[in-house]
Amino acid sequence: MIEMYEKLGIRKSVYDFGEKIEKSLENRFKTIDKMAEYNQLKVLSAMQENKVSEACFNYTSGYGYNDTGRETIEKVYASIFNTEDALVRPSIACGTHALSIALNGVLRPGDELLSPAGKPYDTLEEVIGIRQSTGSLAEYGITYKQVDLTKDNEFDYEAIKKSITPKTKMATIQRSKGYQTRPSFSIEKIADLIKFLKEITPDIIIMVDNCYGEFVEKLEPSDVGADLVVGSLIKNPGGGLAPIGGYIAGKKDLIERCAFRLSSPGLGKEVGASLSVMKEFYQGLFLAPTVVAAALKSAIFSANIYESLGFKCFPDKDEERTDIIQSVVLGSKLGVTSFCEGIQYAAPVDSYVTPVPWDMPGYDSEVIMAAGAFVSGSSIELSADAPIREPFAVYFQGGLTYPHGKFGILRSLEQLIRNGVLKEEDLN
Ligand SMILES: *Cc1c(COP(=O)(O)O)cnc(C)c1O
């Protein structure tokens, strides 16, 4: 084993350090395997119940009327998320697109959108119009209110209550932390917030940005009252195989509004050929629970590695998880770039290139991204990214298999030592 690691650039002291950390995690990994077992059965049951057949994998083209593969995958998602309906489409380009469709589908001029749990994901700033942008909700006269978390990262229930007016049509809650250092919200916490909001104003439409959260817990936000859950297929539910796509699951009338926005008023869900992606949508979804488990183990392994070395980690090494994101505060630009180099050098694809920070569309500071993925930009595959700004935290996620996630983390540690951010003696 050690020879294989050495061949791939990992020195013995780094390997030994990893073995010691891994040993301490046996029980936690068992719990994660149990969660995967539960969610595997949930997915299997949805596939059986909705009679997934070989015909679902056929290529379709043109308008895509009566596209069996598409219609069935949408039923399967609705079963899994315990919702009335779902949109699952290759024509949804990414998570931001899915969220934008949901917001634009539901909201109308004069409505107000509330974010009761702090700042939404960076790319939504332009969708909403927090940062001025062409075609934002703000341009259509849809206003936005945000209630920040308290100092202890709790929901500010008093302020939330005060912020709700008759104009408040919709609330958006982001499960995963995104590029923030707050904790991600567990299903239990999201449930409390939804209950609170609906008690004040029963008609409020609650959307949860579920990116990175799927299959981490037994329940999904839609099991605890969310009217819409939204995510990306090149994250968890695509299982690493979906080559593109996003999903929106929720109440039937809301899904129809979203479909009218996605395609066209009148056409809605009825059009949109699925081309040849359906087999990957199904197979990826089928693998997703165990892939998510691999990513979770990798995240926990990395938190335990880096916290032992004195770096602050969010979530910390012992915390319960509700998403697959691990952030490690490396505290310097060299720290984050070295970490990302290590992840890149651990990839099966493009391992020979070196990532550098760039001005990525939709983000307000330079971002460095490391990914050598089979699906370009896929972040259920081993990947890391970091905005180049204080506190110089890297966001690490994915790993289609745990052995690969583990190797990536060890390679990042090796790189921190090679670049002088850490010394080999620090491992003792
Ligand atoms: C990734 C992500 C998004 C946006 O998804 P893209 O596919 O990158 O457009 C939105 N919200 C959260 C929490 C995310 O993690």
The ligand as an SDF file (V2000), in Angstrom:
LIG
                    3D

 15 15  0  0  0  0  0  0  0  0999 V2000
  -23.6710   24.9820   -6.2530 C   0  0  0  0  0  0  0  0  0  0  0  0
  -24.6840   25.7420   -5.5380 C   0  0  0  0  0  0  0  0  0  0  0  0
  -25.5690   26.5700   -6.2090 C   0  0  0  0  0  0  0  0  0  0  0  0
  -25.4700   26.8820   -7.6620 C   0  0  0  0  0  0  0  0  0  0  0  0
  -25.2630   25.8050   -8.4650 O   0  0  0  0  0  0  0  0  0  0  0  0
  -24.4630   25.9040   -9.8410 P   0  0  0  0  0  0  0  0  0  0  0  0
  -24.6950   24.5640  -10.4100 O   0  0  0  0  0  0  0  0  0  0  0  0
  -23.0380   26.1690   -9.5060 O   0  0  0  0  0  0  0  0  0  0  0  0
  -25.0770   26.9960  -10.6360 O   0  0  0  0  0  0  0  0  0  0  0  0
  -26.5380   27.2000   -5.4770 C   0  0  0  0  0  0  0  0  0  0  0  0
  -26.6260   27.0320   -4.1570 N   0  0  0  0  0  0  0  0  0  0  0  0
  -25.7800   26.2600   -3.4800 C   0  0  0  0  0  0  0  0  0  0  0  0
  -25.9160   26.1130   -1.9880 C   0  0  0  0  0  0  0  0  0  0  0  0
  -24.7850   25.5810   -4.1390 C   0  0  0  0  0  0  0  0  0  0  0  0
  -23.9470   24.8070   -3.4720 O   0  0  0  0  0  0  0  0  0  0  0  0
  1  2  1  0
  2  3  1  0
  2 14  2  0
  3  4  1  0
  3 10  2  0
  4  5  1  0
  5  6  1  0
  6  7  2  0
  6  8  1  0
  6  9  1  0
 10 11  1  0
 11 12  2  0
 12 13  1  0
 12 14  1  0
 14 15  1  0
M  END
$$$$
